[in-house]
């Protein structure tokens, strides 16, 4: 498929310390082409090989018992890397997710994913709306994106939400239509709209005499509504 390919992704983890004892518990990835989801996804629950703290369970719903016996990251790494390929990786607070992914790759003796491949939507939001809340939830509210499907933090649902936020941060759905000359910044919808102009000669009615007679009979059946009679006569007068 032609176009710009990017991967929006999210990870769930046992905690915040990617360089210490914390590990990945879930990975979710959404493929975008020209900022729009294609329906292609990668999703995996991962055995962190350690217990999940109760405070984390309350956030993600992922328990030690549920994750025990799931594939380890090393067993899903090739599938993950094949899915993302060499595409840019979009994440909210990308430093966090990048840290955990690269820590897992280092444990395997694999090459890390370089910093330049990551796009941070948190940094984009802070630049676009300085001083405003920039969490994923706050941005969903700003862009009127429903959070109804999300009762816990989950890698795949958060990736789906982030994909919609990322599109808005890139200029919204209008950006994908390609109307702007190359190099121009996306314009607002109102600035693109031309003023409506009246036709010098109104279009003729397409109603046949039989249809007009049937319509008049229908109005009479309704009790001869004066309002609709006046509208009908006015429309006829414009012919």
Buried (B, 14 or more C-beta within 10 A) or exposed (E): EEEEBBBBBBBBBBBEEBEEEBBBBBBBBBBBBBBBBEEBBBBBBBBBEBBBEEEBBEEBEBBBEBBEEBEBBBEBBEEBBEBBEEBBBBBBBBEBBBBBBBBBBEEEEBEEBEEEBBBBBBBBBEEBBEEEEBEBBBBBEBBEBEEEEBEEBBBBBBBBBBBBBBBBBBBBEBBBEEEBEEEEEBEEEEEEEEEEEEEEEEEEEEBEEEEEEEEEEEBEEEEEEEEEEEEBEEEEEEE
